[in-house]
Amino acid sequence: MARKKDPKVGTGKKPKGSGRRLYTDENPKDTVRISYKTPTDARKTVAKVKRINKPFARKIQILTVMEQRARVAGKNEQAKIAKQGKEAIRRKHGKTKSTTSKR
């Protein structure tokens, strides 16, 4: 049985049975590390996200990931810190939640 070759790197396609089945970070230099083990770690991460040179949407996305992971891990205080960080970024950027997503 002939195996299909893997799709090109960067296309986001993941073939079954491939060594590249799991998600791989195509550009690890762009990765922003998040830490939410303690409330202090969460505050440091929020401060780092605020000062990095990334677009508004990327900053919100990073803090959303942190908030969701912290909440699932049962760390509600850290999730609250991430949520407050998102609100601060929105205020600084002049955007409200109602303009970014409608529910």
N, C-alpha and C positions, 0 to 999 in steps of 0.2 A: 504494500500500500504506500503510495507516494505521499510524502508530507508536503503541504503547501509551505512556501517560505513566509517568514514573518513579514508583516507590513512594515513600511518605512517608519523609522523613529520619528516621533513628533506628530503622528496622525491620530494618536489616541485609540487606535484599534488594537484589541488584544485577542490573538488567535487562541483557540482551545488547544491545550496540550503544548503550548509554547513555553519556553523558559521565561518569556516576558509576559506571563499570564497576569501577574500581580501588577498593580500600579507602580511605576517607577518615576521618580522625579526627573523630568527631562532636563531641567536647569537647576541643579542644587544650589548654585550661587545666589539664586533669587529667593531662596527659602528664608522665612523669618521664623526663628525658633520661639515657641511659646511655652511658658511654664506657669502652672497654676497649683502647684503642690501646697503652697501656703498663701495666705492673703498677701504677704509681702512679695512673693514671687509674682502673683497676679498683678499687683500694682506696678512692679518693675516692667512687666511685659506690656502693660497698657502705656506706660511712659515711653517705652521703646517704640511701640507702634505709632504713637503720636509724633515722634521726631524723625522716623524714617522717611525717606524720599520715595513714596509710593502714591499712586492715585487714591482719591477718596474711597472709591468702591473697594479697592484692595484692602485698605485699612479696616473698613467695616467688615469685610469678609474674614479677615484674620481674627478680629475680636469676636465675631459670631461663632467661629469654630471653637475658640477658647471658651466662650460662654456655654455652648452646647456640651462640650466635653466635660467641663466642670460640673454642669448640672447632672449629667448622666452619672458622674463619679460621686454624686452626693455632696459636692462642695458648693453649697448654695451661696456662701459668702463670696467666693471667688467668682461665681457666675454673675453675682450682683455687681462686683467691681468691673467686670468686662462690659456689662450692660451700661453702667455709668460712663465708662470710657467711650463707648459708641455714641452715647448721647452728647458727650463733650465734643467729640469730633464733628458730629452733625451741627451742633451750635456754632462751632468755629467756622464751619464750611457754609453756614447759612441755609442748611437743609433741615427739613423736618421729616419725621417718619412717614407722614401722610403723603409727602411728595415722592418718596423713594419706593414705597410699596403700598398698595391699597388692599385692604382686607375687608 
